[in-house]
Amino acid sequence: MESYLTGVDQTQFRVISLPPFRAASSGVDNVCDFSNDSILGKFDAYFSAIQVSDRDSFMPRDFLYYDEEKSGLVWAWALTEDMDDGGNEVISFDGGYYLTYVYVDGDDEMSGKRYKEAISYIENSDVFELDIRPGHYIMGHIITPSEIIKAQGFAQMENFVPIKFKEK
């Protein structure tokens, strides 16, 4: 099968499907502060203390995104039926298709490069288009286990760009 994007390494992206889900939410943090006493810091402490069962440990549960309408970062933790929301606001995600890519967390140059490549890939696709809308944003998730981060000194971030099939 011939690529519709000549010269693009199509293996640098994955296209996945996330089901609709309910999530505990940090609420909007307009200053993007990750310190311990901040909105995001307290939310990190909440979900980091959750002991996830083996059946739920294989999928990403936390997603960080920028809420364009409220101009701030929001951290969400995907809940199962038996998880405590910790008194946090519970929100609903529509789910859908996402194009994903990976980079070293904190490498802003590579993050920007991968983002531009992903957007270009989508814009030049005969199949997909962006699906960014209120409540449906680009999200990120640290995919590296904490013990690996500690051993190697860095984490990998996976970003999720919402896409949908092009209208015909």
C-alpha positions, -999 to 999 in steps of 0.1 A, spaced: 0 0 0 15 34 -10 17 61 16 -3 93 10 25 111 28 58 106 9 88 109 32 69 107 65 77 79 89 42 67 96 54 45 124 62 75 146 24 78 152 -2 55 165 -39 58 160 -59 45 189 -94 45 202 -103 55 238 -137 45 251 -160 71 268 -152 73 305 -159 92 337 -130 109 354 -121 127 386 -109 162 376 -84 186 392 -105 215 379 -88 243 360 -55 256 371 -49 290 353 -13 294 366 -1 258 356 15 252 390 26 217 399 39 225 434 25 204 463 0 229 476 -14 238 441 -45 225 424 -24 202 402 -1 192 430 -30 182 453 -46 163 424 -13 145 417 -12 134 454 -49 122 452 -45 99 422 -9 88 430 -22 73 463 -48 52 445 -39 15 444 -50 3 410 -61 -33 406 -42 -55 382 -71 -55 357 -69 -17 355 -32 -11 356 -24 -17 320 -41 14 305 -34 51 310 -56 65 337 -44 101 340 -45 127 313 -33 163 314 -48 188 290 -52 225 284 -89 237 286 -91 264 259 -124 278 271 -112 282 307 -76 290 299 -59 265 322 -45 230 327 -68 202 339 -57 168 351 -81 140 349 -81 105 364 -102 78 346 -124 62 372 -137 26 374 -170 19 390 -153 11 423 -128 40 425 -133 69 449 -134 103 432 -117 118 463 -143 146 464 -131 159 431 -154 171 403 -164 141 381 -164 148 344 -173 128 313 -151 122 283 -166 113 250 -138 90 240 -129 87 203 -99 83 180 -65 98 189 -33 101 170 -4 96 195 33 104 196 60 101 222 89 124 233 110 129 264 90 149 290 104 184 294 121 185 260 101 214 247 120 215 213 111 178 206 76 183 219 71 211 195 86 192 166 65 161 172 34 183 175 40 200 142 47 167 125 15 152 139 -6 182 128 10 181 94 3 143 92 -34 148 100 -38 179 77 -24 159 48 -43 128 56 -70 115 32 -86 97 61 -84 118 92 -90 154 104 -86 171 137 -114 167 162 -106 194 188 -137 209 204 -149 220 238 -141 191 263 -122 172 236 -86 185 236 -50 173 230 -40 154 261 -7 141 275 2 111 297 35 101 313 40 65 301 72 57 320 67 39 354 80 59 383 107 33 392 120 36 357 120 74 358 140 72 390 165 47 375 170 64 342 165 100 351 137 109 326 102 102 316 85 97 283 53 117 276 27 104 251 4 130 236 -30 122 223 -44 144 194 -81 139 189 -90 130 153 -120 118 134 -128 104 100 -130 131 73 -165 140 62 -172 127 27 
